[in-house]
Amino acid sequence: MSSEIGVHSSEPLIHPELLTRHSELDVLSMKPLHSWNVSVEEGIRIQEALRERIIVKKTFLKLTNIGGGDAAYSKDGNLLFGAIVVLSFPEMEVVDSATADGKTLFPYIPGLLSFREGPILVKTFQKLRLKPDIMIYNGQGIAHPRRMGLASHMGLWLDLPSIGCAKTPLLSEFVLPGPLKGSFEWIRRQGKKVGTVLRTRDHIRPLFISPGHRIDFATSNQLILESCKGFRFPEPLRKAHQLAEHRARSRKERSEGG
């Protein structure tokens, strides 16, 4: 498999030098954690190698903005369109946004979404003018079979606090919360807490929330609830989804227009 987005390497994927930790994020000189040009088996090994680096505690004191990241696909699934929207916090006003397009070069496999959408989201992030204080992704954090969902992977890659916010779960060890906004129940993996099933609107289907990196459970839930402005989804993620879908529709209209 080859890729037009992301980083390539002919070196073995799990060598220590390819898993170097970055204490400071410099987008322009960012060094990759690994190649994105991998097989399914290599992707699983990368997740297993990186998961010990995930920090499930709050590592920030001040929060002035929150970013949301999502990707949309062309009708045939061959192209994907990344979008990140940054909103002020707590006002939830758009302060920056970016998009990027690319080819879809990794199959859809539950548990490996970051290898499908990660490269385009990194490419999108590099186009931002304002660095978010925290990111919310349309995917899992540590509520994942290998504790390494999209939000965790992106949190490590960008060295940013991150939250996973998904419509559906990858794990089955949970019960549904009460019907009112703010109600939640724990998601567990082998008996250990890894996320929450969180109700963000009264009597509306809950979301599956888990820390991605550099944030704890309580703060993840709190920020999701504080970012929901009358909708099921937090505003940064909702606006990123809208922007990604708009890019996909615009590309389709240009193609059909000749």
Residue, then its C-alpha position, 0 to 999 in steps of 0.5 A: m500500500s502506498s500513500e499520498i498523505g502522511v509519512h513513509s518509511s522503509e525502516p521497520l515500524i516498531h523500532p524505538e527510533l520510530l516511536t520517539r516521544h515529542s515533549e513540544l509540538d512543532v507542526l512545521s518540523m513534526k517528526p512522525l511516530h511511525s509510517w502510515n503506509v502499513s498492513v493491518e498486522e503492522g497497524i495492530r502492532i503499532q497500536e500495541a507499542l504506543r498504548e503505554r504512552i497514553i496519559v489518562k490525567k488532566t495535563f492542562l490548567k487553562l482552556t481558551n479553545i477547543g478543536g473538533g476533527d472529522a472526515a467525510y468520504s466521497k460516494d465511492g469511498n476512494l477520497l476522504f476530506g478532513a476538517i478541523v474547526v476550532l471554537s473559543f471556549p466557553e463561547m463556542e465561536v469559530v476562531d479557525s478552521a482548515t480542510a484537506d483532501g486525499k485518497t483513501l488508502f487503508p481499508y475500513i476495519p473496526g479498531l484501526l480507524s486512525f490508519r484510515e483517517g489519521p493521515i488526512l487529519v494530520k494534514t488538516f491540522q498542519k493548515l491551522r493558524l491557531k493551535p487548539d488547546i484540546m481536540i475532540y475526534n469523531g472516534q474512540g479514545i481508550a474505549h478501544p480493544r487495544r486502548m488506542g482509538l483515533a483520539s488517542h492516536m492523534g493525541l500522541w501524534l500531535d502531543l495534544p489533550s484529546i477526547g474520543c466522542a463516538k456514536t457507536p461503541l467498540l466495546s460491549e461492557f456497559v449499560l445505558p445511562g438514565p434518560l436525562k442530560g448529564s447521566f452516564e454509565w461506565i464503559r469497561r474493558q476486562g472490568k477496568k473503566v475506559g470511558t462513559v456512555l454519556r447522555t448529552r440531551d434529555h431522552i436522546r441517544p447517548l454518546f460514547i466518550s473516552p479520554g484520548h490522551r492527557i485528559d481524565f474521565a471527569t474532564s472529558n465528560q465535563l467538556i463534552l457537556e459544556s460544548c453541546k449547545g442544544f445538539r447531541f454532539p459537541e459544537p466543535l465536532r458538529k461543525a467539523h462534521q458539517l465542514a467535512e461533508h460540505r467539502a465532499r459535496s463540493r468535490k462531487e458537484r465539481s466532478e459532475g459539472g465536468 
